[in-house]
Amino acid sequence: IITFVVMKLLRKILVPFNALYYVVVVLRNTCYDLGVFKSKSYSVPIICVGNLSVGGTGKTPMIEVLIQMLKMNYNIAVLSRGYGRQSKGFVVADKSSTAKILGDEPFQISQKFPNIIVAVDANRQRGIEHLLQLDLPPDVILLDDAFQHRKVKPGLSVLLTAYDNLFCDDIVLPSGNLREPRLGAQRAQVVIVTKSPNDLNSIEKENIAQRLALNPNQKLFFSSIAYANEIVSKAKSLSIDEL
């Protein structure tokens, strides 16, 4: 409780810095939009999954959904920064990879989908170029958490926002949770409201659509998460009720 109170107080103190952060991010995005800073396009289809806010919006589950949709017809590669890993540079997952080498989430994906390419690199341009130089290069590349990585111009951008923390109700850092202003959502072709209730009705969906104020060319979807009744390892399964 003390930590929560301190954090709320700290965020109020930092409100004056919001304007500075806002201006810096808007200038950066404007430079990319005008071509002052260069974004590189690639011949291979690239799908970017990301968000505007810090914190979990369900990027990894969404990446896994896309893998399930595409893996039967395409050679898929997932490229992530590999947050929290102890390795450096470009790394492709193999049978000897660990969470320390790849980061928790890329390691999870590599374990669940051993027949796809999973790679990590903080430099997305370099990572893509290494992937395209593989003996069997990918047909499609999924970029995990790269919406703010403007050096790469994806063919399709999927923006996630959590049902209980919509980006339209938030403000930028450091007092809010947004990495960039809400205007940045216009770069996405698809917006998905994640972690939605299963019984969300059409009236509530329309209300959210109006609050998000998307452009006519943007598609809005809603998703929810269903949890399994057991946890599974290579050795055995354990019912959640047994924990």
C-alpha positions as CSV (number, residue, x, y, z in Angstrom):
1,I,0.0,0.0,0.0
2,I,2.8,2.4,0.9
3,T,4.5,1.7,-2.5
4,F,1.2,2.4,-4.3
5,V,0.7,5.7,-2.5
6,V,4.3,6.8,-3.2
7,M,3.9,5.9,-6.9
8,K,0.7,8.0,-7.2
9,L,2.4,10.9,-5.5
10,L,5.5,10.6,-7.7
11,R,3.3,10.6,-10.8
12,K,1.6,13.8,-9.7
13,I,5.0,15.4,-9.1
14,L,6.1,14.5,-12.6
15,V,3.1,16.0,-14.4
16,P,5.2,19.0,-15.6
17,F,7.5,16.7,-17.5
18,N,4.6,15.2,-19.5
19,A,4.7,18.2,-21.9
20,L,8.4,17.7,-22.5
21,Y,8.0,14.0,-23.2
22,Y,5.0,14.7,-25.4
23,V,6.9,17.2,-27.6
24,V,9.9,15.0,-28.0
25,V,7.9,12.0,-29.1
26,V,5.7,14.0,-31.4
27,L,8.8,15.5,-33.1
28,R,10.4,12.1,-33.5
29,N,7.2,10.7,-35.1
30,T,6.8,13.7,-37.3
31,C,10.4,13.3,-38.6
32,Y,9.6,9.7,-39.5
33,D,6.3,10.7,-41.1
34,L,8.0,13.4,-43.2
35,G,10.9,11.2,-44.2
36,V,13.6,13.1,-42.3
37,F,14.2,9.9,-40.4
38,K,14.1,6.8,-42.7
39,S,11.9,3.8,-42.2
40,K,13.0,0.7,-44.2
41,S,10.5,-1.5,-46.0
42,Y,11.1,-5.1,-47.0
43,S,9.8,-7.4,-49.7
44,V,8.8,-10.0,-47.2
45,P,5.4,-9.4,-45.4
46,I,6.0,-8.0,-41.9
47,I,3.3,-7.9,-39.3
48,C,4.0,-5.7,-36.2
49,V,2.1,-6.3,-33.0
50,G,2.4,-3.6,-30.3
51,N,0.7,-1.1,-28.1
52,L,0.8,2.5,-27.0
53,S,1.1,1.8,-23.3
54,V,3.6,0.2,-21.0
55,G,2.4,-2.9,-19.3
56,G,0.7,-6.0,-20.5
57,T,-2.0,-5.8,-23.2
58,G,-1.6,-9.4,-24.4
59,K,1.0,-9.1,-27.1
60,T,2.5,-12.6,-26.7
61,P,-0.9,-14.3,-26.8
62,M,-1.7,-12.3,-29.9
63,I,1.6,-13.3,-31.5
64,E,0.7,-17.0,-30.8
65,V,-2.8,-16.5,-32.4
66,L,-1.1,-15.2,-35.6
67,I,1.3,-18.1,-35.5
68,Q,-1.6,-20.6,-35.3
69,M,-3.4,-18.8,-38.2
70,L,-0.3,-18.7,-40.5
71,K,2.0,-21.6,-39.7
72,M,0.3,-24.2,-41.9
73,N,0.8,-22.2,-45.1
74,Y,3.9,-20.1,-44.4
75,N,7.4,-20.3,-42.9
76,I,7.0,-18.0,-39.9
77,A,9.6,-16.1,-38.0
78,V,9.0,-14.2,-34.8
79,L,11.4,-11.4,-34.0
80,S,11.5,-9.9,-30.5
81,R,13.8,-7.7,-28.6
82,G,14.2,-10.4,-26.0
83,Y,13.6,-8.3,-22.9
84,G,15.5,-9.4,-19.9
85,R,17.9,-11.8,-21.7
86,Q,21.6,-12.0,-20.9
87,S,22.7,-12.4,-24.4
88,K,23.6,-9.7,-26.9
89,G,22.9,-9.1,-30.6
90,F,21.1,-11.4,-32.9
91,V,20.2,-14.8,-31.6
92,V,18.1,-17.6,-33.2
93,A,16.4,-20.1,-30.9
94,D,17.6,-23.7,-31.1
95,K,17.3,-26.8,-28.8
96,S,19.9,-25.5,-26.4
97,S,18.3,-22.1,-26.0
98,T,17.1,-21.0,-22.5
99,A,15.1,-18.1,-21.2
100,K,18.4,-16.4,-20.2
101,I,19.5,-16.4,-23.8
102,L,16.2,-15.5,-25.5
103,G,14.2,-13.8,-22.7
104,D,11.1,-15.3,-21.1
105,E,8.5,-14.7,-23.8
106,P,10.5,-15.6,-26.9
107,F,11.6,-18.8,-25.1
108,Q,8.0,-19.6,-24.4
109,I,7.1,-19.1,-28.0
110,S,10.0,-21.3,-29.2
111,Q,9.0,-24.1,-26.8
112,K,5.3,-24.0,-27.9
113,F,6.1,-23.7,-31.6
114,P,9.4,-25.6,-32.3
115,N,8.8,-25.6,-36.1
116,I,8.9,-21.9,-36.6
117,I,11.9,-19.5,-36.4
118,V,12.2,-17.5,-33.2
119,A,14.9,-14.8,-33.0
120,V,15.8,-11.9,-30.8
121,D,17.6,-8.6,-31.6
122,A,17.2,-5.2,-30.1
123,N,18.0,-3.8,-33.6
124,R,15.0,-4.8,-35.6
125,Q,16.5,-3.8,-39.0
126,R,19.6,-6.0,-38.3
127,G,17.4,-8.8,-37.0
128,I,15.2,-8.8,-40.2
129,E,18.3,-8.8,-42.4
130,H,19.8,-11.7,-40.6
131,L,16.5,-13.6,-40.9
132,L,16.4,-13.1,-44.6
133,Q,19.9,-14.4,-44.9
134,L,19.0,-17.8,-43.4
135,D,19.2,-20.9,-45.6
136,L,15.4,-21.2,-45.3
137,P,14.3,-17.5,-44.9
138,P,10.8,-16.8,-43.5
139,D,7.8,-16.1,-45.7
140,V,6.3,-13.8,-43.0
141,I,7.9,-12.0,-40.1
142,L,6.0,-11.2,-36.9
143,L,7.5,-8.3,-35.0
144,D,6.7,-8.5,-31.3
145,D,6.4,-5.2,-29.4
146,A,7.7,-3.0,-32.2
147,F,5.0,-0.4,-32.7
148,Q,7.4,2.4,-31.6
149,H,10.3,1.0,-33.6
150,R,9.9,3.3,-36.6
151,K,13.1,2.3,-38.3
152,V,11.1,-0.6,-39.8
153,K,8.0,0.0,-41.9
154,P,5.7,-3.0,-41.5
155,G,3.2,-4.0,-44.0
156,L,0.5,-4.4,-41.3
157,S,0.4,-2.9,-37.8
158,V,-1.8,-4.5,-35.1
159,L,-2.3,-2.2,-32.1
160,L,-3.5,-3.7,-28.8
161,T,-5.3,-1.9,-26.0
162,A,-6.6,-3.6,-22.9
163,Y,-10.4,-3.4,-22.2
164,D,-9.8,-2.1,-18.6
165,N,-7.1,0.4,-19.7
166,L,-8.0,1.8,-23.1
167,F,-5.4,4.2,-24.6
168,C,-8.0,6.8,-25.1
169,D,-8.4,7.1,-21.3
170,D,-4.6,7.5,-20.6
171,I,-1.9,10.1,-20.9
172,V,1.8,9.9,-21.8
173,L,4.7,9.1,-19.5
174,P,5.9,9.8,-16.9
175,S,2.5,10.6,-15.2
176,G,0.5,8.2,-17.5
177,N,1.3,4.9,-19.1
178,L,1.4,5.9,-22.8
179,R,4.7,5.5,-24.6
180,E,3.5,8.0,-27.2
181,P,0.4,10.2,-27.6
182,R,-2.9,8.7,-28.6
183,L,-2.4,10.2,-32.1
184,G,0.1,7.3,-32.7
185,A,-2.8,4.9,-33.0
186,Q,-3.5,6.2,-36.5
187,R,-0.5,4.2,-37.8
188,A,-2.3,0.9,-37.1
189,Q,-4.5,-0.8,-39.7
190,V,-6.0,-3.1,-37.0
191,V,-6.9,-2.2,-33.4
192,I,-7.8,-5.0,-31.0
193,V,-9.4,-4.4,-27.6
194,T,-7.9,-7.3,-25.6
195,K,-8.9,-9.0,-22.3
196,S,-12.6,-8.2,-23.1
197,P,-15.4,-9.9,-21.2
198,N,-16.9,-12.8,-23.0
199,D,-20.3,-11.3,-22.7
200,L,-19.5,-7.9,-24.2
201,N,-22.5,-6.8,-26.1
202,S,-22.8,-4.7,-29.3
203,I,-23.8,-1.6,-27.4
204,E,-20.7,-1.7,-25.3
205,K,-18.6,-2.4,-28.4
206,E,-20.0,0.6,-30.1
207,N,-19.4,2.8,-27.1
208,I,-15.7,1.7,-27.0
209,A,-15.5,2.3,-30.8
210,Q,-16.7,5.9,-30.3
211,R,-14.3,6.5,-27.5
212,L,-11.3,5.2,-29.5
213,A,-12.3,7.4,-32.4
214,L,-10.6,5.4,-35.1
215,N,-10.3,6.4,-38.7
216,P,-12.7,4.8,-41.3
217,N,-9.9,2.7,-42.8
218,Q,-9.0,1.1,-39.4
219,K,-10.6,-2.2,-38.3
220,L,-11.6,-2.8,-34.7
221,F,-11.8,-6.2,-33.1
222,F,-12.4,-7.5,-29.6
223,S,-10.6,-10.5,-28.0
224,S,-10.8,-12.3,-24.7
225,I,-8.5,-14.7,-22.9
226,A,-9.5,-18.2,-21.9
227,Y,-7.2,-19.9,-19.3
228,A,-6.5,-23.7,-19.3
229,N,-7.6,-25.8,-16.3
230,E,-4.1,-27.2,-15.9
231,I,-0.5,-26.3,-16.1
232,V,1.7,-28.5,-18.3
233,S,5.4,-29.4,-18.3
234,K,7.3,-31.9,-20.4
235,A,7.1,-34.4,-17.5
236,K,3.5,-34.1,-16.3
237,S,0.3,-32.0,-16.0
238,L,-1.0,-30.5,-12.8
239,S,-4.6,-29.3,-12.2
240,I,-5.0,-25.7,-11.2
241,D,-7.1,-26.9,-8.3
242,E,-4.1,-28.8,-6.9
243,L,-2.1,-25.7,-6.4
